[in-house]
Amino acid sequence: MPFICFIRYSLIEKYNLKKIRFHDLRHTCASLLLSKGISMKQIQIWLGHSTFSTTADIYAHLDYSAQEESASAMTGMFTRTGTEETTA
C-alpha cells in the first residue's frame, strides 16, 4: 500500500471518519465556499474549471444567497400598500 494511502486510512480509522472519495472533498469545499459568500467565479478559479458555466451548472442550486436575494426582491411586489384603488 502506498504511504499516502496508509496515512489516509490510518487517520480515517483513528478518528472514525466516513470514507469518501477525493472528488467528494472537492464538492464539499466548493459548497462551503459558496455558503460563505465566495463568488461563483472565485470557486471556478479555485477548482480549476475551464469555464464559468461548468461551475455554475454544478453548484448554482447551492447558491442560497442568490435565492434569498431573489426572494427579497419579490417581497412586497404582490402586497397592497393601501393607496391603490380596489375594483369590486
HULIN-V151158 format. One record per residue. RES is the residue in one small letter. PHI is phi in whole degrees, 0 to 359 (none if undefined). PSI is psi in whole degrees, -180 to 180 (* if undefined). BURIAL is b if it has 16 or more other ideal C-beta (glycine too) atoms within 10 Angstrom, else e. Layout:
res & phi & psi & burial
RES & PHI & PSI & BURIAL
RES & PHI & PSI & BURIAL
//
This chain:
res & phi & psi & burial
m & none & 130 & e
p & 301 & 150 & e
f & 304 & -44 & e
i & 297 & -38 & e
c & 294 & -38 & e
f & 298 & -46 & e
i & 298 & -45 & e
r & 300 & -49 & e
y & 291 & -32 & e
s & 296 & -43 & e
l & 293 & -41 & e
i & 300 & -46 & e
e & 290 & -43 & e
k & 301 & -43 & e
y & 257 & 10 & e
n & 52 & 48 & e
l & 271 & 156 & e
k & 285 & 137 & e
k & 281 & 123 & e
i & 228 & 161 & e
r & 282 & 156 & e
f & 302 & -41 & e
h & 299 & -34 & e
d & 296 & -34 & e
l & 295 & -40 & e
r & 299 & -44 & e
h & 295 & -43 & e
t & 297 & -43 & e
c & 302 & -49 & e
a & 298 & -41 & b
s & 296 & -43 & e
l & 293 & -41 & e
l & 300 & -44 & b
l & 297 & -40 & b
s & 293 & -21 & e
k & 266 & 8 & e
g & 89 & 9 & e
i & 290 & 136 & e
s & 293 & 153 & e
m & 301 & -35 & b
k & 297 & -44 & e
q & 295 & -37 & e
i & 293 & -39 & b
q & 303 & -46 & b
i & 295 & -46 & e
w & 302 & -44 & e
l & 278 & -16 & b
g & 81 & 22 & e
h & 291 & 139 & b
s & 286 & -24 & e
t & 229 & 151 & e
f & 298 & -38 & e
s & 296 & -31 & e
t & 299 & -49 & e
t & 296 & -46 & b
a & 296 & -40 & b
d & 298 & -35 & e
i & 277 & -39 & b
y & 247 & -3 & b
a & 302 & -35 & e
h & 294 & -14 & e
l & 264 & -2 & b
d & 281 & 78 & b
y & 296 & -34 & e
s & 295 & -38 & e
a & 293 & -38 & e
q & 294 & -41 & e
e & 294 & -40 & e
e & 298 & -41 & e
s & 296 & -43 & e
a & 295 & -41 & e
s & 296 & -38 & e
a & 296 & -33 & e
m & 280 & -23 & e
t & 301 & 129 & e
g & 89 & -12 & e
m & 291 & -26 & e
f & 245 & 14 & e
t & 258 & 146 & e
r & 277 & 139 & e
t & 267 & -9 & e
g & 94 & -8 & e
t & 263 & -14 & e
e & 278 & 151 & e
e & 281 & 141 & e
t & 262 & 142 & e
t & 256 & 135 & e
a & 249 & * & e
//
